[in-house]
Amino acid sequence: MSFLAVLSMKNRALIALVTIVVAIFGGLALTSLKQELAPSIQFPQLAILTTYPGAAPEVVNDDVSTPIETAIQGVPGVESTSATSSTNLSLISATFTYGTDLATAEQKIDQAINRISSQLPEDLDPQVISGSFDDLPVLQIAITNDGDEKALADQLRSSTLGDIEDVAGVREAQLIGAPGQRVAITPDDAELASRGLTSQDVRDAISQNGVLLPAGEITQDDRTFAVQTGSKLDSVDEISALPIVSPGSPEVTTIGDVATVELTDDPTTSISRVDGKPALTIAITKLPAANTVEVSNAVRDVLPQLQDSIGDGASFTIVFDQAPYIQQSIESLATEGLLGLVFAVIVILVFLLSIRSTLVTAISIPTSVLITFIGMQAADYTLNIITLGALTIAIGRVVDDSIVVIENIKRHLVAGADRAKTIIEAVREVAGAITASTITTVAVFLPISFVEGTTGELFRPFALTVTIALLASLLVALTIVPVLAYWFLRPPKARAHSADPAETPIVEHAPALVGAGAGVGAGAAAAGSADAGTRLLAQTANPATGAIPTAGSGAGAAPSRRARRASPAGAVDLDEVPTRLQRGYLPIIRWTLKHAAVTLILAVLVLGGTIALVPSMKTNFLGDSGQNTLSVTQTLPVGTSLEAQDAAASVVEGKLRDIPGIETVQLSIGSSGSSLRDAFVGGGSGTISYSITTDPDVDQVALQDTVRAELNGIQGAGEVTLAASGGFGASGDIAIDITASDQADLQTSADAILDAVSGLDGVKQATSNLSESRPYIAVTVDRDAAAAAGLSEVALGSIVSQIMQPTTIGSIVIDETTLSIYLQTENPPTTEDELASAQIPTIAGPVALDTLATVEQVDGPATITTSRGLRTATVSVTPNSEDLGTASAEVSDAIAGVELPGGASAELGGVTADQDEAFQQLGIALLAAILIVYIVMVATFRSLLQPLLLLVSIPFAATGAIGLQVITGVPLGVSSLIGVLMLIGIVVTNAIVLVDLVNQYRDKGLEVREALVLGSSRRLRPILMTALATIFALLPMAIGLTGHGGFISQPLALVVIGGLVSSTLLTLIVLPVLYSVVEGPRERRRIRREERAAAAARQDAPKPPQLAIAAGVGAAAGSGAGAGAGAVAAGSPTADTAIQAGVSDPSSASSAIRAGDNGADVTKPVSEASEAAAGASRSESSSEPSEPSEPSEPSSLPVSEPELPSGDGGEAPDEPESPSDGFSASPDENPER
């Protein structure tokens, strides 16, 4: 990838222009992104809602739920179905696999229901409802006034709803709680009997009138006319005037003659109040493509005008609005992100101590973020707490690549060098490492695309957002940063080599080798040279060992693979003076390398301690969203009348309004106010719900505790429960799903499990949907008596139904409003005794109902739930704390100890099932991510073994992640596992950068230990910079500085911070030890193989004439100058007379003195040879300009060296010279060898 740096340096003006264009388009993309609460999720679920007035649960189950549930089993994509039958209502839920086209599925379900419509009771209208975040109201407005509620509803329908729907982005404005109207026909039974008529004749009159019928065509005078018969009914008077056909009676009887016809209000079945006042509610939904915040603000702008137009003291109160929470969450995350950016920049400044370098590095953050905005707009993503959380998390990581690049450039820049070439070389050195590390971090998110369920739908945008940001940061680091470095960075001033003993070179053994007469660096000056301290290894390293040659180390060795790859441009500067940070680190790394066993044992103990911490962790699913809304549910005995519910609700309502911190209290009795919510999560008849809006600035958790304490003190108001708004509406209850073959076994099982879990320590409350039975009046027909009276069982049941409840017999349009026409009894029975004495018409005359049937009160189930035909029940358990894992384990153990009837079973569902499914899929994703990381590293290092060393950092990263979660008490949830997934890619980044540099140094000739010490010390600063920059960038989010929108980002940030702390320590301490343990023996085995091969080569090579001189040259070489200073050409450059002083490798020319003429074997006196050596040394010193010592790698500034005469490949003497000659040194005398 370094070619990008080359291209950018050649086109610097173009790069600057592209950067400006990216900034402009990124800003435009940011302003055009929609602001939402969360990514739009289409739940793969459809609900079939059917109203069956007057039907008990058993009747609803048999007549409606079972036929429909059976019919939809064949719809493609259906995973599971469940049916809930309650009084008057059937609710069937069908769950599909993710990815199913719900529009097509809805059509298929409609077709399935139409095929069995003949089997269903008449006048039923099953409705198929689909749900997504876009179907939920973005705004709910309560309207109260001092006048008539009916008149207010008429005004709202006539003007207000239309004005709201005209606002851009609004899909629908629905009026909830307004009293409806109907046309009621109440027959006079006595009048009907006197005229020989029945209520059926009234039905027939309605159905046979007011109908338009086509009657053909007539063509007349070249024109064709359609013939139509009949006319529509449009008033109550027209209904009253309808004649009733009475065969054999000459007198015309109208409906008005035998019945009362009037326009009446629908019976009150629900009550809605806001802050104690009767209220109507307008629920506003938006178009899928609209911006929630913009729609909310636009509606708020027109409310004052709408309120003034209503008059009569009307007051509009916003009881629910998504926009403030969205704006607050986005602003909070943006604030935390900006603070993190500032912290990261400060960390960079502290390490680099250069404002120019810091600015160049910091520019990568906004540039990468702006590129991400462009990518988000292209992907049609919204700006929500998920995607913005991803951006905030990425801020700490996008700067890493730029840090590594700028740090390496800064270290390579030296005075007088070609800046462009130096920058390119510096980028080339790290380009492969940062590319591999970025691809590794990005690749871990690939498995997220295969995660199903809510987790996959929520975090897929998170993964893509982070991916775009990281790839953008890599592009910026390889293109923009080098150009900015070229323009803004300046090389440091040259300084003389310090004699301070604290500033010793990083590789300690080099001076000792020089003193032994075996130093390196051909062309180094004699004693006193300013450049004497710069030693270059790659050119003069022993080819057989890749290390610095020592006297007596063997001669004639064949060049190794590393030596053949070494080049002058790849030389390694060993005299870089360590910084204060490195001086503190070097003793640690040397000690750990020396005591590898102790280091690894301590690491294993730490890992064992991590495993021991796992049981102490709390777990949950998504956690509390922190939204400033509360939901309170009040449950009264089944069958409680609406008036009794109203009285009980008034007590709770008053208590809630008196609690400080609560702004509005909306009360709904009989309905939650949302048909979608009623369909999917319950509601409707018999429920009392409170929607509470709190002050967003108060402590929401403390306020919830206060509300809970106040509600628990209320006596005689039924069961009152509080539920905060969980993560995206997710329920926090553990559901125990019980299945049995019949109702008796189901009841027994539910009671036993309820008793088992109610007393658990981790359970706050437990309820069963079978815990209460619903009493009802059963009319059991005596078939023989009914038959004797001329009635069948069904006929008698129909008569009782007509007596008890109004029956729909038609519809009429009055004032452009369609109203239903009901046939009702004048005085329907209101007690059991009145029902028993109700008069039933028979062939023998009216008789009491109890003469034909038994009328008695019995208990039956409040609801009947089935799944694929089997009876099911649910025990709901509310955990006592946010530690869902512990509570689930307790409940699971309790269930295991319950003995259930034969054929009955129980399993955990609800949030526990959601958590288990999410954890299982994310666990598989984690394993897949590790495999992907390994593959990327194998491709980077071209080794199967070294990537395994880097993967060891992953379990040690868990040490910090788990430890920090345990310390802070934040539960491990889905967002935490996403953090672990991200951590897998992050923790190997620093390891890749370190190992890549160590491998480069080994390729240039250093031994394993030397390469580890040098590479680790030189990568210390960038590793600490990247880790601390990421940690401090995430710190505001981890501590919840703003206190809003952190239920997704805070656990994720904690995991990443904890994992980075432990993995950074591992990278700097344990990883080098592991590398040494694995690669050290491999290197020693390779050296032995090469030495054996070299020895075999020496035996076969001819021996040229040699003359060993022991004394004078040793003094010259040992006194000061380094390796190459002893090479003297005294005469012809073709002289082949060698003077070798105990040096066994003449190919290195480190201490060889050759004199003579072509092929002449001339031996010179020792003193003459010494003078020649000294002269050559002085000559070279005067001819080569002295360069100041710089702490940089010579790869960025190649040092010009004179050509050394090539050795003749001769063999060393059979007997080594005595150590007293000053030239030879055995390997044992060298402490590093």
DOSE-688948 format. One record per residue (C-alpha): residue in one letter; y, x, z. Coordinates in steps of 0.5 Angstrom, whole numbers, plus 500, padded with zeros to 3 digits. Each point is the difference from the previous one (the first is absolute). Example, Ala and Ser with C-alpha at 12.3 -4.5 7.8 and 13.67 -1.06 7.14 Angstrom:
<nodes>
a491525516 s507502498 
</nodes>
This chain:
<nodes>
m500500500 s505506500 f501499493 l505494502 a504505504 v500505494 l503494496 s505498505 m503507501 k500500492 n504493500 r504500506 a506496497 l494495498 i497499507 a507499503 l501495495 v494496501 t501501508 i506496499 v497495496 v494499505 a505499505 i504494496 f494497498 g497500507 g506497503 l500494495 a492499502 l502500507 t505495499 s495495496 l494501504 k499493504 q500500507 e494497503 l496499507 a494503497 p496501493 s499493497 i492499502 q496494496 f495498505 p493499497 q500493503 l501493498 a500494505 i498493498 l504495504 t497493500 t503494504 y496495502 p504495504 g496497506 a494504499 a496503506 p498507500 e493498498 v502496495 v505505497 n494505500 d495495497 d504497494 v505505498 s499507503 t493501499 p500498492 i506504499 e497506503 t494499496 a503499494 i504507500 q494504501 g500502493 v507502499 p500507497 g502505505 v499496507 e498504505 s500495506 t502493502 s501497506 a502492501 t503497506 s500493501 s505497505 t503493501 n503498494 l500506497 s495505496 l501507499 i496505496 s501507499 a498504494 t500508500 f500504494 t499507498 y506504500 g502500493 t498493498 d505497496 l502494505 a503496494 t494500496 a496498507 e504495502 q499496493 k492501501 i501497507 d504494497 q494499495 a495501505 i503494504 n501496494 r493500499 i498497506 s506495501 s496494499 q496502506 l506501505 p504494503 e505496496 d507502500 l499507502 d504506497 p497507502 q506505499 v498507499 i505505503 s501507499 g504505504 s504506500 f506503503 d504497495 d498493502 l503501507 p507498501 v505505500 l505496504 q499494504 i506496502 a501494505 i505495499 t502495506 n506495501 d502495504 g499494495 d494496497 e494505499 k498496494 a507500497 l500507501 a493501496 d503496494 q506505500 l496506500 r495497494 s506498496 s504506500 t499506505 l493501497 g502501493 d506504502 i495505503 e495500495 d506502495 v501506504 a497506496 g493502502 v499494503 r493497498 e500493505 a504497505 q495496504 l502495505 i496499506 g500495506 a504495496 p497493501 g497497494 q500492498 r494496497 v500492498 a495497505 i497493499 t498496506 p495494498 d501494504 d492499502 a501492501 e504499494 l495504496 a495496503 s503493498 r501502493 g493502499 l502507499 t498507503 s504507501 q496502494 d504495495 v506503503 r497507497 d498497494 a507498499 i503506501 s495504495 q501495495 n508500499 g505505499 v496504495 l502502493 l495499495 p500503492 a499494496 g500503493 e505500494 i504496496 t503502493 q506496498 d506501495 d498507499 r500502507 t494500505 f500498507 a495501506 v498494504 q500501507 t498495505 g502499508 s506503504 k501504506 l501498507 d506503503 s502496506 v497496506 d502494497 e496500494 i494502504 s501494504 a501495494 l493503497 p496494499 i493500503 v494497495 s496494504 p495497495 g500493501 s507499503 p505497496 e505503505 v503507499 t500504506 t504506501 i499506504 g506498504 d497494501 v494503504 a503506503 t506504502 v502506495 e505505503 l503507499 t498504506 d500507503 d494504500 p497500507 t502506504 t495505500 s504506502 i506502504 s505506498 r505503504 v505506501 d503502506 g498493503 k503496494 p496496495 a501504494 l497500493 t498506497 i501503493 a495506498 i502504494 t496504496 k502505495 l497502493 p495506499 a505504497 a506499504 n503504506 t498497507 v507503503 e504498494 v497493500 s501500507 n508502500 a501496494 v498494504 r503502506 d507500496 v499493498 l498497506 p507499503 q502496494 l494496500 q501498508 d507498498 s498495495 i495497505 g505498505 d498496506 g500506505 a494503496 s498507502 f496505496 t496505504 i496505497 v493500504 f496505496 d503505495 q496506497 a506504498 p503503506 y493503502 i499503494 q507503500 q500502507 s493503498 i502504494 e507502503 s496503506 l495503496 a505503495 t504503507 e493503502 g499503493 l507503500 l500503507 g493503498 l503503494 v506503505 f495502504 a496503495 v506504497 i502503507 v493503501 i500503493 l507503502 v498503506 f494503497 l504503493 l506501504 s504499493 i504494498 r499501493 s492500501 t500494504 l505496495 v495502494 t494498504 a503493503 i502498493 s493499498 i500494505 p505495497 t498502493 s492499502 v502493503 l505498494 i494502495 t495495505 f505494499 i500501493 g492500500 m500494505 q504496495 a496502494 a494497504 d503494502 y500501508 t505498505 l504503505 n496498506 i498503507 i493502497 t504504494 l506502504 g495503505 a496504495 l507503498 t502501507 i493504501 a501504494 i506503502 g497505504 r495502495 v504500494 v504506502 d494504501 d499502493 s507502500 i500504506 v494504498 v504502493 i507501503 e497505506 n496504495 i506501495 k504502506 r495505502 h499503493 l508500499 v502508500 a507503498 g500502493 a494497498 d500495494 r501493504 a497496494 k494504500 t499500507 i501493501 i494499495 e496505503 a501497507 v498492497 r494503496 e497503507 v501493503 a499495495 g493499500 a500499507 i505495501 t497496494 a493500503 s503498507 t504495496 i494497496 t496500506 t505496504 v500495494 a493500499 v498497507 f504494498 l495498494 p495497504 i505495503 s500497493 f493498501 v501497507 e499492500 g503495505 t507499503 t500508501 g499502493 e506495498 l505502505 f499508500 r499500492 p507500499 f501505506 a495505496 l503500494 t507501503 v498506504 t497503493 i506499496 a504503505 l495506501 l500501493 a507500499 s501505506 l495505496 l504499493 v507501504 a497506504 l497503493 t507499496 i506498503 v499505507 p499506495 v507498496 l504499507 a497506503 y502504494 w507497500 f501500508 l496506503 r502507501 p495506501 p501503507 k504506501 a496507500 r499503507 a497506502 h493501503 s500499507 a497505505 d500494505 p492501503 a501492501 e500500492 t494503498 p497497494 i495494500 v494504498 e499505506 h496505497 a504503494 p504505504 a494503503 l497501493 v506503497 g499505506 a493502498 g502502493 a497494497 g507495499 v501496494 g506500495 a500504495 g506503499 a503500507 a505505502 a498505505 a502500507 g507497501 s500496494 a504493501 d494497496 a494503504 g499494504 t498496493 r493500499 l497496494 l492499501 a498497493 q501506496 t497506505 a495495504 n493503500 p496496494 a494500503 t502497507 g507497498 a503503506 i504506501 p496507498 t499505506 a498507499 g492500500 s499493497 g496502494 a502502493 g499498494 a499492502 a500495494 p506495500 s498494503 r502493498 r506499504 a503507498 r499498493 r504494501 a505504504 s507502496 p506504502 a504493500 g495497505 a501505505 v501498507 d506502505 l497502507 d506503503 e503493500 v503500507 p498494504 t505495503 r500498507 l496494498 q495504497 r500505506 g498494505 y494498495 l497507498 p497501507 i497494500 i497500493 r497507501 w497498507 t497494497 l497504494 k497505505 h497495504 a498495495 a494497504 v505498506 t505497495 l494496497 i497498507 l507498502 a501496494 v493496501 l502498507 v507497497 l496496495 g495498506 g506498504 t502496494 i494496499 a500499508 l507496499 v498495495 p497495505 s507500503 m503498494 k503493499 t499496493 n503494497 f501498493 l507499498 g504500506 d506496502 s506500495 g505499505 q503495496 n505495504 t496494500 l495497504 s495494499 v498496506 t494495500 q499494505 t494497500 l498493503 p494496501 v497498493 g503493499 t506500503 s505495498 l507503496 e504497506 a496504505 q500506496 d508499499 a500500508 a496506501 a504504495 s507498503 v498504506 v498506497 e506500495 g505500506 k496506503 l501504494 r507498498 d502503507 i497507499 p505505499 g499503493 i498494496 e505498495 t496494497 v494495502 q497496494 l495495502 s495497496 i495494502 g495498495 s501505495 s502508500 g506498495 s496504494 s494497496 l498507498 r500502507 d496493502 a495501495 f498508501 v501501507 g500493503 g505495503 g501492498 s498495505 g500501507 t503507500 i507502504 s503506497 y507504502 s503505495 i504504504 t506505498 t502505505 d506505500 p498506496 d503505504 v496498507 d493504501 q495495497 v494502504 a504499506 l503493498 q492498498 d498502507 t506496503 v498494496 r493500501 a501500508 e505494499 l495496496 n494502505 g504497506 i500493496 q495495503 g497494497 a503502493 g493502497 e498506497 v506504498 t499507496 l505505497 a499504494 a505505498 s501501492 g494505499 g500505494 f501495494 g497494504 a494503501 s496497506 g499504506 d494496503 i493502500 a496494497 i492499501 d497496495 i494496502 t495497495 a495495502 s496495496 d502494504 q506497504 a496501507 d498507499 l507502498 q503497506 t495503504 s501507497 a508499500 d500498508 a495506501 i504505497 l507497502 d497501508 a498507498 v507503497 s505496505 g499505506 l500506496 d506505503 g502501493 v501493498 k506496501 q498493498 a494497496 t500494497 s495496496 n501495494 l494496503 s503500507 e502493500 s497494497 r505495497 p498493502 y500494495 i498493499 a494499497 v498494496 t493499499 v498495496 d494495501 r498500493 d495493501 a506496503 a505503495 a495498494 a499493504 a508499499 g500502493 l502507501 s498507499 e501506504 v505503495 a503493499 l501499508 g503507500 s505499495 i502494504 v501504506 s504505496 q505495498 i501497507 m501507503 q504504495 p505499494 t496500493 t504503494 i500495494 g505503495 s506503499 i507498498 v507504498 i506498504 d506503499 e497506496 t495501506 t493499500 l497496506 s493498502 i499492501 y495499506 l496494502 q500500507 t498495506 e506496503 n497502508 p495505499 p496501506 t503505505 t494500505 e492501500 d500493503 e505497494 l495504495 a494496503 s503494499 a503500493 q498495496 i496501494 p500495494 t493498498 i496495496 a500496507 g507501502 p504505504 v496503505 a501506505 l498507498 d496501506 t495495498 l499504494 a500507503 t500504506 v507503502 e500505505 q504507502 v496506498 d501508500 g500504494 p502506497 a507501499 t499504494 i494502496 t499507497 t495502495 s499506495 r495498494 g497494504 l499503507 r504498506 t504506503 a505500506 t505506502 v502503506 s506503500 v502506505 t507502501 p499508503 n504502506 s503506497 e501503493 d494504501 l496495495 g494505500 t498500507 a501492500 s496500494 a494504503 e500496507 v500494496 s494502496 d496502506 a501494503 i498496494 a494505500 g498497507 v500493498 e493496498 l502496494 p496494498 g495501494 g503500494 a507501503 s504507499 a507503502 e504506497 l507502501 g505498495 g507499499 v505507501 t493504503 a497498493 d506502496 q501507504 d493501499 e500499493 a507504499 f497506505 q493500496 q504500493 l505505502 g495505503 i496500493 a507501497 l501506505 l493503498 a502499493 a507504501 i496506503 l496500494 i506500496 v503505504 y494505499 i500499493 v507502499 m500506504 v493502497 a504500493 t506504503 f496505504 r494500495 s496501506 l495495503 l500504507 q508501501 p501492500 l495499505 l504504505 l507496498 l496494501 v499502508 s507498501 i499493499 p496499506 f505504504 a506496498 a496494503 t501504507 g508499499 a500493497 i495497505 g503504506 l507497498 q497493500 v497500506 i506503504 t505495497 g495494501 v501498492 p494497498 l496502494 g501495494 v500500493 s507503499 s497506504 l494501496 i505500494 g503506504 v494503501 l498499492 m507504499 l499505505 i494502496 g504502494 i505503505 v496505504 v497503495 t507502496 n502506505 a493502500 i500500492 v506504500 l498505505 v493501497 d503501493 l504506502 v495503504 n495500494 q506503496 y501506505 r492501499 d501500493 k505505500 g495505504 l501498508 e494499504 v499493503 r503502507 e506503497 a501494495 l499495506 v505504505 l505501494 g499493497 s500496506 s507504503 r503498493 r498493500 l502499507 r507498499 p499495494 i494497503 l504499507 m506497496 t496495496 a496498506 l507499504 a504497495 t494495499 i500499507 f507499502 a501496494 l495495503 l502501507 p506494499 m494495498 a495502505 i504499506 g503493497 l507503500 t503493497 g495496503 h499496494 g494499494 g496506503 f493496501 i498503494 s504507500 q500502507 p492501501 l500503493 a505505502 l497501507 v493502496 v503505495 i505503506 g494501504 g495503495 l505504497 v501504507 s493501501 s499502492 t505505500 l498504506 l493500497 t503502493 l503506503 i495502506 v493497498 l500500493 p501508499 v494501505 l496495496 y502504493 s498507503 v494497503 v497498493 e504505496 g499506504 p493501499 r500498493 e505505498 r496506504 r494498496 r504500494 i503507502 r493503501 r497497494 e506504496 e499506504 r493500498 a502499493 a505506500 a495505504 a495498494 a506502495 r501506503 q493503500 d500499492 a507503499 p501507498 k504505505 p506503498 p502507503 q504499506 l504504505 a501498507 i506502504 a500499507 a506502503 g507500497 v500493496 g498497507 a506502503 a504498494 a497493500 g499499507 s507501502 g504495497 a499497493 g495495499 a494500495 g503501493 a505506502 g494505500 a499500492 v503506497 a499502493 a501507500 g501502493 s497496494 p499493501 t493500497 a498505506 d493498503 t500505506 a499496506 i502501507 q498495504 a501500508 g494496503 v501494495 s494497497 d504495496 p503504494 s502494496 s505498505 a504506499 s502500508 s499507502 a498503493 i503507498 r498502493 a503506496 g498504495 d499500492 n496496495 g493501503 a501507504 d497500506 v506504504 t500500508 k507501503 p502503506 v501495506 s507501501 e501499493 a497494499 s504497507 e506502496 a499497494 a498494504 a506500504 g504501494 a497494496 s502496506 r507502500 s500499493 e498493500 s504498506 s506502496 s499497494 e498493503 p506496503 s499498507 e499493501 p502497507 s494496504 e500493499 p495495503 s498497494 e494500495 p501505495 s497495495 s507498499 l503507499 p495505497 v501507502 s500505495 e495505501 p498507496 e494500496 l494503504 p496505496 s493497500 g494503504 d495503496 g494496504 g498506504 e495499506 a502503507 p497506503 d493499503 e502502506 p507497503 e505505502 s501501508 p505496503 s504506502 d503500493 g505494501 f497496494 s494497502 a499494505 s493497501 p500492499 d499500508 e506503502 n505495496 p500494505 e501495495 r494502496 
</nodes>
